[in-house]
Amino acid sequence: MTSVRGCLAVLALVMVTCACGNEGSTGSTTPAPRHTGSTTPPTQPPPSTPATAPPPTVLPTTPPTTPSPNSSTSTSTSTSTTTAPTTTSTLPLDDQIEKAIQDYLLAYRACVEAPNECDPSLFLAPSSDALTTMTAYLTDLRRTGNHLRPGDNRSYAVVLSVARRTQSAAVATSCVFDAAVMLGPSSPSGTAPVVDSSVVTVFIDHELVLVGDRWLVSRETQTQSVDGEDLCSPAS
């Protein structure tokens, strides 16, 4: 996958809010994303030419709205960029996919914070487009010395919908507000220059496959991005 800006933030505590419909439905019960000053907020990402890219650069910090009755808010802590995500197969599908995306975003951001310590095969589907793209992206980060500034708590992601395609394939749609900061290589004094501090809202379609008992991202498609605005929070 590719990032809109190619930056991620690692947070010790991560929360992802999912407002999903019933299993098999792609509808969302989450209020339409909007931003202060917008007169016609979109009810869903408008159609556009899909662009496969590395994942968005943000990690969820706090849920912007109360989850619907059939959803859940989960919390996890990251301690290593090489820790493989797990899926609890006894959970309802919506919760399994929500947790899978949470684990994926956490691992992705940890990767971009420390590219030299990352093994993307631990959190992406084997032989997938996502793994190929992420491997190339990490190679570029290692070459340039760019990396994420840790501890950014302004970014978050909202899972808007989850749907099962087959017994071993599912798709989810997320709205991601990316406010992470990308830094360049550190100088001899230890100071790293800011490469990118812009903010962006990105709508992403995540394709997942069931590998053993783990749902893993196999491909992502960016359907819309809006620079300089947070369109994910209904309270904006």
C-alpha positions, -999 to +999 in steps of 0.1 A: +000+000+000+010+035-004+006+064+020-009+097+009+020+114+025+041+084+035+042+091+073+029+072+103+029+077+140+034+051+167+013+054+198+015+032+228-023+033+233-045+029+202-083+031+199-103+024+167-140+032+165-161+010+142-196+019+133-205-010+111-238-024+098-248-060+100-225-086+086-225-086+048-236-050+047-215-021+034-237+006+049-225+028+078-244+039+108-217+065+115-229+101+108-215+114+075-180+128+078-179+166+077-158+195+085-167+229+099-175+252+071-186+225+047-221+230+034-226+196+018-206+170+037-202+137+018-222+107+031-195+084+016-163+088-003-171+101-038-162+079-067-128+085-082-100+066-100-087+042-074-051+046-064-033+017-048-008+031-023+009+024+011-016+028+039-025+061+055-001+075+079-021+079+110-029+059+141-062+063+159-060+080+193-095+085+206-128+076+191-146+107+178-180+093+184-198+067+205-199+033+187-232+019+175-247-010+195-234-037+172-198-023+173-170-022+198-140-001+207-108-020+213-075-010+227-041-025+222-005-017+231+025-020+207+058-031+221+076-042+190+076-036+152+080-074+147+050-086+168+025-103+145-011-092+149-036-118+161-073-123+154-098-137+179-119-160+158-147-162+183-155-125+179-182-114+155-169-106+120-172-069+124-150-070+156-125-094+140-120-070+110-119-040+132-092-055+154-073-067+123-072-031+109-062-017+143-033-042+145-024-034+109-023+003+114-003+000+146+023-023+130+024-001+099+032+030+118+058+013+139+074+003+107+075+039+094+089+051+127+117+026+125+121+014+089+153-005+096+136-027+123+105-036+103+094-069+088+062-062+069+056-099+062+046-102+099+014-081+094+005-082+057-009-111+037+017-133+020+024-127-017+000-097-017+000-064-034+001-048+000+033-067+010+050-058-023+042-021-021+051-019+016+085-036+010+093-011-018+082+018+004+104+007+033+133+004+009+128+040-001+126+051+036+158+033+044+175+050+014+164+085+023+166+082+061+131+095+065+110+083+094+080+092+115+081+113+146+067+092+174+040+101+199+017+122+176-018+120+191-037+141+167-044+114+141-071+088+142-090+064+120-127+054+119-139+021+104-170+030+085-182-004+073-173-041+071-186-067+047-177-104+041-171-113+005-164-150+010-156-172+040-120-161+037-122-126+022-137-093+035-135-056+028-137-026+051-139+011+045-121+036+068-118+073+071-084+084+083-073+118+095-036+119+090-017+145+111+015+127+116+049+144+110+076+129+088+112+137+097+143+135+077+176+119+087+191+132+120+220+156+119+253+149+138+237+169+167+207+145+168+182+170+153+159+156+126+144+182+101+107+181+094+100+168+059+062+170+060+038+183+086+007+188+065-026+171+074-050+152+051-082+131+053-081+099+034-109+074+026-095+039+022-110+005+011-091-023+029-092-058+013-085-086+038-079-123+036-081-150+063-047-166+068-051-193+094-071-175+121-058-140+113-074-115+090-046-097+071-047-068+048-039-078+012-046-046-007-057-010-001-073+014-025-075+051-017-108+065-030-105+101-019-081+125-001-087+160+011-057+181+021-058+203+052-091+191+066-105+166+091-136+150+075-137+119+098-151+134+129-189+139+129-183+166+156-160+187+133 
